[in-house]
Amino acid sequence: MSALQGQQGRGIWKSEEPQQKGIDMRRMEFKMEREGLVKPGDKIHVTEGVLPSSWYYTIEPAVAMSANFGNRERLKVFDGVVAEVRTDDSGFTVFADFEE
């Protein structure tokens, strides 16, 4: 169970899972339009897209997209695990964890 359980959005924390104790983890949020493309526990790979002054991430193959991030918020690794998928008024939100 992570330190972010029950919290919205993204953040960085130290993992409390026995196999990853002390590893910096990062939770990111992605917008997904269709149901069932990923589920909790799925391993994912993201690609980084570049805008003039920010970056964004896409779960491949074109499953979901993140918000835009500044230079200081860029990902260091591109493989992660889906932690949760939530349904809301605007579709589906995927929360994924990455080792930083």
C-alpha positions in Angstrom: 0.0 0.0 0.0 1.6 3.3 -1.1 1.8 6.5 0.9 -0.3 8.1 -1.8 -3.3 5.8 -1.5 -6.5 7.9 -1.5 -4.8 11.0 -2.7 -5.5 12.7 -6.1 -3.0 13.5 -8.7 0.7 12.9 -8.8 3.6 13.0 -6.4 6.9 11.4 -5.4 7.2 9.2 -2.3 9.4 6.5 -0.9 7.9 3.0 -1.5 6.8 1.0 1.5 6.4 -2.2 -0.4 8.9 -4.8 0.9 10.4 -5.5 -2.6 11.0 -1.8 -3.2 11.5 -0.3 0.2 13.1 3.1 0.1 12.9 3.5 -3.7 11.6 6.9 -4.9 8.3 6.3 -6.7 6.3 8.8 -8.8 2.5 8.6 -9.5 1.3 10.2 -12.7 -2.3 10.7 -14.0 -3.4 10.0 -17.5 -6.7 10.6 -19.3 -8.1 7.6 -21.1 -11.1 7.9 -23.4 -12.2 4.2 -23.7 -12.8 1.7 -20.9 -10.7 -1.5 -20.4 -7.6 -0.5 -22.3 -5.5 -1.0 -19.1 -6.2 -2.4 -15.7 -4.5 -2.2 -12.3 -1.3 -4.2 -12.3 -0.6 -3.8 -16.0 3.0 -2.9 -16.9 3.1 0.1 -19.2 5.5 2.0 -21.4 5.1 5.7 -22.0 6.6 7.9 -24.7 7.6 11.5 -24.2 6.1 14.2 -26.5 7.7 17.6 -26.8 5.9 21.0 -27.0 7.7 24.4 -27.2 8.0 24.8 -23.4 6.7 21.5 -21.9 6.5 17.8 -22.2 3.6 15.2 -22.1 3.5 11.5 -21.9 1.4 8.9 -23.8 0.8 5.3 -22.6 1.6 3.2 -25.6 0.0 2.2 -27.9 -2.0 5.5 -27.7 -4.0 4.3 -24.7 -4.0 7.5 -22.5 -2.3 10.9 -22.3 -0.9 12.9 -19.5 -1.2 16.6 -18.7 1.8 18.9 -19.8 4.9 19.0 -17.5 7.6 21.5 -17.1 11.3 20.7 -17.4 11.7 20.0 -13.7 8.8 17.5 -13.7 10.0 15.3 -16.6 10.0 11.6 -16.1 13.4 9.8 -15.6 12.0 6.3 -16.5 9.4 5.4 -19.1 8.2 2.0 -17.8 5.7 1.8 -15.0 2.7 0.0 -13.5 -1.0 0.9 -13.5 -2.0 1.5 -9.9 -5.7 2.5 -10.4 -8.3 3.3 -13.0 -11.1 5.6 -12.0 -14.3 6.5 -13.9 -15.4 10.1 -13.8 -17.7 12.5 -15.8 -15.1 13.1 -18.4 -14.1 9.5 -19.0 -11.4 7.4 -17.3 -8.4 8.4 -15.3 -5.4 6.1 -15.1 -3.0 6.4 -12.2 0.4 4.9 -12.9 3.5 4.4 -10.7 7.1 4.9 -11.9 10.4 4.3 -10.1 12.4 7.5 -10.0 
